[in-house]
Amino acid sequence: MSLDKSRLTEFLEVIESELEETITLVAAGGTAMTLLGIKPSTIDVDFTGPAKSLDELKAVLARLRPGFRVDYWPDGMVFSQTLPGDYLQKSIPIRTGFKHIELRALQPLDIVVTKIGRLNERDWQDIEQSIKKFSLTSSQIKRRAAQVEYAGNEEIYRSNARSVIARFFREPG
């Protein structure tokens, strides 16, 4: 199932109807790219954010069962990477009419460095789109990637980062 910005907003409206307190959700991956207009849709929903907010989201999702995949990781963790502590401040506010959801999207640089860990064919495409749309530079990517903590074989992450730099900037990583 494909989720465009409108369907994502509808989904969040349903979430909000179940909330009593305000939560902060930071869209990651394809969700962030869709909200930022980098790509037209996503196949699943990915969030990071403060652990307390995600605990509340988890409780709501258990009641709602949305019918599509929703992944969430606490405190700047995305997939198998942990972003630097400033990820939230650097994230981009998404304007909505929500009263109980502060919706944000990872900054494009953080989208790229979180996709480096898995680096499947779709990730390559997403990285390329992000680099082009936001004029990201190799030095920005190298600097941010060096700040990411990778759960697993750190050398795999570093090797993937070098491959991204080599492919899109034609320079050694």
C-alpha positions in Angstrom: 0.0 0.0 0.0 1.3 3.4 -0.9 0.8 6.4 1.4 1.0 9.9 0.0 1.1 13.1 2.1 -2.7 13.2 2.2 -3.0 9.6 3.5 -0.3 10.2 6.0 -2.2 13.3 7.3 -5.4 11.3 7.5 -3.6 8.6 9.5 -2.2 11.1 11.9 -5.7 12.7 12.3 -6.9 9.3 13.5 -3.9 9.0 15.9 -4.6 12.5 17.2 -8.2 11.7 18.0 -6.9 9.1 20.5 -4.5 11.4 22.2 -5.0 13.4 25.4 -1.5 14.9 25.7 0.8 16.4 23.0 3.4 14.1 21.5 6.3 14.8 19.2 6.8 12.6 16.2 9.8 13.0 13.9 9.2 11.3 10.5 12.1 9.3 9.2 12.9 7.5 6.0 10.3 7.6 3.2 7.8 9.1 5.6 10.0 12.2 6.0 10.7 12.3 2.3 7.0 12.3 1.5 6.2 15.0 4.0 9.1 17.1 2.7 8.0 16.6 -0.9 11.1 14.6 -2.0 9.0 11.7 -3.1 5.3 11.3 -3.7 4.6 8.4 -1.3 6.0 5.8 1.1 5.2 2.2 1.6 5.4 2.3 5.4 5.5 4.8 8.2 8.7 5.5 10.2 9.0 7.7 13.3 11.6 8.6 15.9 11.2 11.0 18.7 11.2 11.3 22.5 10.7 7.9 24.1 7.7 9.2 26.1 5.9 10.3 22.9 6.6 7.0 21.2 5.2 5.1 24.2 2.0 7.0 23.7 2.0 6.3 20.0 2.6 2.6 20.7 -0.5 2.5 23.0 -2.6 4.3 20.3 -1.4 2.0 17.6 -2.2 -1.1 19.7 -5.8 0.1 19.8 -6.1 1.2 16.2 -4.2 -1.4 14.2 -3.8 0.8 11.1 -3.4 -2.0 8.5 0.0 -1.0 7.3 3.5 -1.1 8.8 4.4 1.6 11.4 7.9 1.5 12.8 9.2 3.7 15.5 12.4 4.1 17.4 13.1 6.2 20.5 15.4 9.2 20.9 16.9 9.6 17.5 17.4 6.0 16.7 16.4 5.1 13.2 16.7 1.5 11.9 20.1 0.5 13.3 21.6 4.0 13.6 21.4 6.5 16.4 21.6 10.1 15.3 23.5 12.7 17.3 21.5 14.3 20.2 20.7 17.4 18.1 18.5 15.5 15.6 15.4 16.9 17.1 16.5 20.5 17.0 17.7 20.1 13.4 14.5 18.3 12.3 12.0 20.3 10.2 8.6 21.3 11.6 5.7 20.2 9.4 2.8 22.6 9.5 -0.4 20.9 10.4 -3.6 21.8 12.3 -2.9 19.2 14.9 -3.3 20.1 18.6 -1.8 17.0 20.1 0.9 16.1 17.6 4.0 18.1 17.0 5.0 16.7 13.6 8.5 17.1 12.4 10.6 15.4 9.7 14.3 14.5 9.9 16.4 17.1 8.1 17.5 15.7 4.7 21.1 15.2 5.9 19.8 12.9 8.6 17.6 11.1 6.2 20.7 10.3 4.1 22.9 9.2 7.0 20.2 6.9 8.3 19.7 5.3 4.9 23.4 4.6 4.6 23.2 1.7 7.2 20.8 -0.5 5.1 21.7 0.8 1.6 19.3 -1.3 -0.5 18.3 -0.2 -4.0 15.4 2.0 -2.7 17.9 3.7 -0.3 20.3 4.5 -3.1 17.4 6.2 -5.0 16.3 8.1 -1.8 19.8 9.3 -1.1 20.2 10.5 -4.6 16.9 12.4 -4.5 17.8 14.0 -1.2 21.2 15.1 -2.4 19.8 16.6 -5.5 16.8 18.3 -4.0 18.7 19.8 -1.0 22.1 20.3 -2.6 23.8 18.3 0.0 27.6 18.1 -0.2 30.0 15.3 0.4 31.6 17.1 3.3 28.2 17.5 5.0 27.4 13.8 4.6 30.9 12.7 5.8 30.7 15.0 8.9 27.2 13.9 9.9 27.9 10.2 9.1 30.9 10.3 11.4 28.6 11.4 14.3 26.2 8.5 13.8 26.3 5.4 16.1 25.7 2.2 14.2 24.4 -0.9 16.0 26.3 -3.7 14.5 29.4 -3.9 12.4 30.6 -0.2 12.4 32.9 -0.9 9.5 29.9 -1.9 7.3 28.3 1.5 8.0 31.6 3.4 7.3 32.1 1.4 4.1 28.5 2.2 3.0 29.2 5.9 3.6 32.4 5.8 1.5 30.4 4.1 -1.3 27.7 6.8 -1.2 30.4 9.5 -1.4 32.2 7.7 -4.3 29.0 7.2 -6.3 27.4 10.6 -5.9 30.4 12.8 -5.6 33.0 10.8 -7.6 35.6 11.2 -4.9 37.0 8.7 -2.4 34.9 8.4 0.7 
